[in-house]
Amino acid sequence: AANGIFDVESPDLEAEKVVLVVAEPDLSGSVANCDTATVVADAKAVPGACVQYTITVENTGDSAAASNLVINDILPAEVTFVSASQTGFVDDATDPATGPSLAVPANAADSDCDGSTTCQIELSDAQLDAGVTGQIVIRAEIK
């Protein structure tokens, strides 16, 4: 007979998506630079306004990393993609030297969202270590 203790470790992920209107358009009908606009209090979701989608993922597990992560977001037809960035995610140790990879609409036609997968933002080959929070921040302009 053999006795043993097994300690099973696993990641525990919690995710949240928040939408924030960053800035309203000026008199010309658009935000000067949606990519770098700073948050304006009480901005309204009107045509030409800049919106920010923030996807936050937290690994609340004790010690295990969440590996081989893929996170997708398809922007709604009412916006035009401007930019995306990620923080907190690292290269997946199970497939090193290729990630994390953040894919965004590749050309102007795909940036004009229509609610389909052509206007998709995808983080792939990512790892989120235990106790770490990762974010994907997407900026878009309301049509």
TARA-V703824 format. One record per backbone hydrogen bond with DSSP energy under -1.0 kcal/mol. CO is the residue of the C=O (numbers start at 1). NH is the residue of the N-H. If there is no record, write none. Layout:
CO;NH  CO;NH
This chain:
12;60  14;58  16;56  18;54  20;52  22;40  23;50  26;29  30;26  33;37  40;43  44;46  46;49  49;142  50;22  50;23  51;140  52;20  53;138  54;18  55;136  56;16  57;134  58;14  59;131  66;128  69;126  71;123  73;121  76;79  78;143  80;141  83;139  85;137  87;135  90;127  92;95  101;124  103;122  107;111  111;81  111;113  116;119  119;75  121;73  122;103  123;71  124;101  125;92  126;69  127;90  128;66  129;132  132;59  134;57  135;87  136;55  137;85  138;53  139;82  139;83  140;51  141;80  142;48
